[in-house]
Amino acid sequence: MPSPFDQSTYQVRLEWGVSGLDRLAPADVVIVVDVLRFSSTVADAVAAGVTILLDDALRWSTNGAAVTAAATADTVLIGGIRNAAAVARAVQVVQETRGARTSVAVIAAGELDAGTIRFAVEDHLGAGAVIAALTDLGIDHTSPEAAAAAESFRSLRGALRHLLGASGSGRELEIGVASTARMEAAGIVPTSTEGAATLDAVSVAPMVREGRLVAFDG
């Protein structure tokens, strides 16, 4: 029997972390959103022609990479504010290729804190940006959870840089975190908080293919 929390009656769904991914009904497409900084950094790296091994990403990201590794959908995309429109277009291509309505699970990574997922405003807004972009393409049968995130993004899009910089995650990055050194040691340039708040700065939708993060090519 379907759970009232699996959002299975909706095409576009929203949940948080690996536990939320498990809670949702299986979807044709999973979009992982970890704005500070997995999603933003991966989008920039892939746009620059870099191929990232998912196993390597797991060493420098405990949030978004973990959700990505747990996702078993046919198509797993990495999205956020920085590439929201590109990710939505990739979903549209998948739906057109399948010739059938395509279900989408948007998973906001949040912050793993003492074994539980903490709400992260940057991921709420990043998920909202992706969902709003999907809605603009007519992929708009959204769950209440997804619709609320999209409307949050729309109403606050003029203040994204301020909100991300003033968020707990943004302030933590300003102080300094160990993942920065791990990224740099792997040859990856971390995207800045200001860059992560820039809407549609890159036109690439990273996807998982055979354990690698590469550009979606339809």
N, C-alpha and C positions, 0 to 999 in steps of 0.2 A: 504494500500500500504506500502511495507517495506520502512523503512527509510534508507538512504545511510549511516547512522551512527550506524545501529544496528548490523553490521558485520554478518548478518544471512547467508551469502553465505559461511562462513568459519566454520570449525569444532571447532577450538580453537580461542577464542576471548579474548580481553583484554580491560578493562575499569577501571575507578577510582571511588571509593566511592559508596555510596548508589545511588546517582544520575546516576552514570555510569552503575550500575547494572540495573536500570530502563531503561536506554537508549538502552541496548543490547536486542536482541531478546531472548526470553526464551530459557534456555539451560537445558540439562538433568543433568548436574553436574555444580555446582558452587564451585570454590576454592577461599577462602578468604586469602589474603596475607597481613599481618601486622607484618613485621619483628621485629620492635622495639616498643612493645614487645609481643603483643597478640599472634601471631602465634607461635613464638619461645617458649614462656612460656607455652602455652597450649600443644604444642608437647612434651615438657619435662615432664610436669605434667602427661599427659595421658600415656606417656611411663613408668612413675613410678607407674602406677596403680591408679592414682587419677581420679575420675569422677568430672567434673566441671559442675555446673548448669549454663546454659546460662544467666539466670537472675542475678546470682552472677557476672559473667564475665562483664556484662553491667555496673556494679558498679565500676569496675576498669579499663575498657577500653572503651574510647569514639570513637574509630576508627574501629578496626577490629571486635569487638563484635557487634557494631551497624550494620555493613554490614552483619554479620552472621545472626543476628536476622531478617534482612530484606529479606534474601534469601528464596525463596520458591521452589527451585528445589527439585527433588526427593532425590538427594544426595548433601549434602553440606559438603565440606572438608575444613580443615584448613591447609594451607601450607606456606612454605617459604624456605629459603636457608637450614635450619637445617634438613628438611625432604623432600626435593624436590623429590628424587627418590621414596620414599615410597608413596607419594601422586600420582605420575604418575602411579605407579603399581596399586594403588587402582582404578584409572580411567580405566586402562586396564581391571581389573576384572569386573568392572561395564559394560564395553562395551561387554566383552565376555559373561557375564550373560544375557544381553539384546539381544545379537545376532544381533545387528544392530549398525550402526555408531552412536556414542554418542557425542553430542555437549557439549562443555566445555566453561564456562565463568570464566576466571581468573580475580578476582577483587582485584586490589591493593588498600588498604585502604587509603593511603595517610594520611595527617594530617589535621584534622578539625581546621580551623583557622578563627575566626570571621564569621562563618557560611558558609565558602567555603572550598573546598578541596585543600590543598597545595600539590604540587608534593613532594614526599619523595624518595630520591635516593635509600634508602634501600628496599623500596617496589617495585621499578622498577627492581632492581636486583633480589629480591626474586621472583617476578613474572616471570622474565626471567629464573631463575633457574628451576622453575616448568615447564615452557613451553619447555625449552631445554630438560628436562627429558622426557616429553611427546613425543617430536620429536624423541628422541633416541629409543622409543618404537614403532615408526611408526605412532603415532597419530600426524600427521605433516601438516595437511591442515590448516595452521595458517593465521590469518588476518595479514595485514601489521603491525598493532600496536603490535600484539603478537610476530611476527617475529623480530621486532626491539628490543623488550625487551630481547628476547632469545639471540640475537647476542651481545647485550650489556653485558649480563652476561658472555657469552663465552669469549669475548675479555678482560673482566676485572676480571675474577674469581681469578686470582693470587693476586689481590689487595683488596679482599673483606674486610678483617679486617681493613685495613687502611681507605677504603672508608666509612665504617659504623662508625668507630670511629671519623672520621673527618667530618661526615655529621652534619647537623643542629640537627637532632634528637639525634645522638650520643653525641654531646656536651651538649645538653639539659639534657640528662640522667646523664651525668657526674656532672652537676651542682646540679641536684636533682629535681624530679617531685613528685607531690602528689600521682600519681598512684602507686608508689613503696610502700608507706605505706598502701594503700588500698589492694594491693595484699598480702602483708605480714600479714595484719590483717585477711585476709581470709584464711591464711595458705598456700598460694601459693608462691613459691620461684621464683622471677623474673629471667629470663635468662639474662645473661650479654651481653653487646654489642659484646664482643669477641666471646662468645658462639653463638650468633645469626648469626655471620658471618661464622660459621664452617659448611661446606657443608656436608649434609647427616650424621650428627652426631647421629641421631635417626632414627629408622626404623618403626616409627608409623605414620599413617595418621589419625589424629583426625577427627571425623565426628559428625554431629548433629543427635541425636536420642532422640525423645520425650523430647526436652528441655534440654538435657544433652550433654556435649562434651565427647565422648567416642572413643575408638580405632575402626577404620574401621576393620570389620572382614569378609567382603565379603558377 
